[in-house]
Amino acid sequence: MAKMMAPRFKLSRSLGVNIYGHPKAMKRADKHSSRGSGKISNYGMQLLEKQKLRAYYGVLEKQFARYVDSAMKSEGLSGEVLIETLETRLDNMVYRMGFASSIREARQMVNHGHILVNNKRVDRPSFDIGLDDTISLSEKAQNVEKYRENLQNKENRVNYVEVDLNNFSGRLTEKPSRDEIPVEVNEQLIIEFYSK
């Protein structure tokens, strides 16, 4: 399965934002920023915002373009719909609920069959989570110390998820609104980029 393999810290520095939430990611940002000090064109700004959002969620170009196309055809503000859709992917929900310490780790857990949705094994990271869907660790994964430790960490949790520590599970309690989603991008520029 294809996945983003770029060096994480280097990518964060080039995009100018700590997309992985790691404390060391931006340490050398001033010295080694590849964005330079020159003025960025409108196209450059649109491209940068697109690359940021793709990196946040670890989505490859073709799949990302499909998400954008779907968002542009839906009702509501296209940019907000795009981010809300990406936010409710299974791999991201596993991360937001605290089963994993990063989206990369969450994707690996899903791929390896450690995650159940409504008590059924799902191994597709892009699986769309609906309201009140229950996400839980498989019986085997419940015995993995790292996953148990991850679950105790509440750092990345958001208001629209509810976690049951005793049952190693969580659920999406409400559809996330744009202002609740902790992603620093200008989604309107992304829609403009694909509208040409």
Secondary structure, DSSP 8 states (H G I E B T S, - for coil): -----S-HHHHHHHHTS-TT--TTTTTTHHHH-TT-SS---HHHHHHHHHHHHHHHHT--HHHHHHHHHHHHHSSS-HHHHHHHHHHTBHHHHHHHTTSSSSHHHHHHHHHTT-EEETTEE---TT-B--TT-EEEE-TTGGG-HHHHHHHH--TT--TTEEEEGGGTEEEE-S---GGGS-----HHHHHHHHT-
